[in-house]
């Protein structure tokens, strides 16, 4: 099967590796931000982020080869980070074959409506036709996926046949895939978890290791708020309680850059400073903008009573002090 | 207010400390297993488990003073570990005043029916009358509660007025309490979380730090199975998704003896050996018997399709090998 992966960062490259393991002919296209990554792959070096050599069946392609990359693809895997989606899909639209697009990208985007929307909605707007869009959700750190550490994911699409086709193409012994038709629930939960994981990191910074109770209470509060928002956005609460919500929040809050960003803010440094420092060392987290876009999306949906998301937004985007803001939290569970 | 705490271990003593902070006259009664703990308190030394001196308003009482301890109590806090409940309540029954009993104990017990039952059901059977039983649930490591680290709990009782009375008595700035009338849901979720936390520890032992995806997937699976069992036992799924379920599972799986027990079994040592070693060093975990009693309770309720609980039981109680048993897991989310 001819598989084209868009985006040569962590998750795109990990999925390219998985597709190659499954015997497919894989083209890994890098965006104009990925030149250094593609060059390392071309030279047979370790992938700079995944710290391993990719399978020889993965053919890297530079950003000027987008049409070539997509020609004849039977499956497209979309791994461009959320801020690159609109420009990449705009360039790709004319070349996208009518095949399932498996997207590992998480977030909300500004739609034609002028409101924040799910990525599948915006992607179809850009393409000018309904795409066979499949959202890959669940706890899946790219490094473990690429190293064949057992991972379970859920693939969600409006027409579950498209999710099944993607599962058949990339699922296997190390990447177990279940399917769902709740694309709204899976995408919304995935988009929210980066924000909430950042919030849980605040506790790690504020109190250090000795705040298990409060952090756990905010974990459950995050789940309750995520479920509420999923339902408000037309999804099913069970998607928030499963892989896309609870599972992905758990892994994101246990390790990774979003949690680390929150921890540094929790120690008292202004979020803007932490973001600048992390950007300078190449660690920029999606959690920082994700908090703003999640809150805007929630507000546009008419959501109320989201005490943890509101507190998080006040701390990270409005300069509220961490300790008194968290101490004043009134949790609903 | 006169408050009597039964059980001078971790959580009973932490709740005694909280009650004293709130200005109550507190008697802390130790069982016949707690003599060394009571002696330390009598001598003004640090509580051996909490590693701090208790508030001077806490009066310790030895196990032969049970009637004296309960006389005139306006609130009873029950902190005896699950294997001590039946003998303690049997002795206490004649002396128990008709006041709310706030219980921090978690588990299932063998009822008069010959089946596993919730603790409130068995406690009322022993007392020979319906008790004003309130179950304290949620992520609450005793050491943090005793040290005034911010903690949120939920108090659940069939008549929510009893839960409110307990919340008014011990809730405050550092211990935030919400109330619920879903005692079935809160107790079942609390009873299950020790088992599931042990299961999450298996991953830490099997793969080490590099298994975030699989561990998180099993966390979400635990939540899904807990919710299913809560509903089967007459509770509301939301109790599994809140403090009693998700929150307490999160804290128990992050730290503590149940997780550590699972980790050691995950490294390949037989569960019986690990249990004996931990018993010898005074660390015995409730997770070991909790797995057996949770599975028996689930089976008596007619539950099916609990792949993670079944795998855990096979590993811990039936000698199944860890790696192939976990690798064969078919998660439902």
Interface residues (C-beta under 8 A of the other chain):
Chain A: X138 X139 X140 X141 X144 X145 X147 X149 X150 X151 X152 X154 X176 X178 X207 X210 X211 X212 X213 X214 X215 X216 X217 X219 X220 X223 X224 X227 X241 X242 X243 X245 X246 X247 X248 X250 X251 X254 X255 X326 X327 X330 X331 X332 X333
Chain B: X138 X139 X140 X141 X144 X145 X147 X149 X150 X151 X152 X154 X176 X178 X207 X210 X211 X212 X213 X214 X215 X216 X217 X219 X220 X223 X224 X227 X241 X242 X243 X245 X246 X247 X248 X250 X251 X254 X255 X326 X327 X330 X331 X332 X333
